[in-house]
Amino acid sequence: MEININGQLSEFSGPISVQELLSELFPDHAKGIAVAVNQSVVPKSAWPVHVLQPHDQVMLITATQGG
């Protein structure tokens, strides 16, 4: 299954939830991250149950500090 993550295609062997995706991409922690799938924000409470579909467009935005 192909998913576009921040403009890059990634291949997964089967269905994957947003939570599982983040655990795979950020094994230490996924803190300060916002997720949009097909241009719709997915609330953190929905990450475990929002299953990604083939060819979904996922945008991951990380919070940064600065001034």
N, C-alpha and C positions, 0 to 999 in steps of 0.2 A: 504494500500500500504506500503510495507516494503522498507526502504532505509537504507543502511549501512553508518553510519556517524562515521568516525575515528575508525572503527573496531567494532562499537556497532550498533545493529539493532534498528531502530526506526520505529514506526508504525504511518502512517498518514491516515486520512479518505478519502482523494482524492488527485487530482493533486495539486502540490505545486511548486512554482518557487523558485529559489535559494534565491531571495530577501525575499520571505515570510518565507522560512526556517530560514534565519539569523535573521529576525525580531522575530520569535518565540523563537529561541535559545538565542538571545542576545537582550532582549526587550529595554534595555537602549541605546545601540549603537553597531554597528558592524564595528568599526573602526580598521584599521590595520589588516584586515583579508584577506587572499588569499583563493580562492576556486578552487578545482580541482574535476571534475566529471569523473569517469572512466579513471583516469590518464591523463586527459586533463584540462589545466587551463581554467577557465571561467572568461573572463575579467569582471571587475565591471560593465561596460556599458551593459553587457548582462544579469546581474543578474535578472532584472525584467522579462525578456522574456524567459529565459532558464528554461523550465519546467522539473522537475525531473521525471524519469520513475521508475516503480517498479524494485527493486533490484539494483538500481544505487549505485555505490561506491563513496561516497562523502568524500573528505579530506578537513578539515578546518585547516588552519595554521594561527596562530596569531603571529604578530610581537612582539618581546620583546626587551628591551634595556639591554645593558650589555657591558661588556668589557673583 
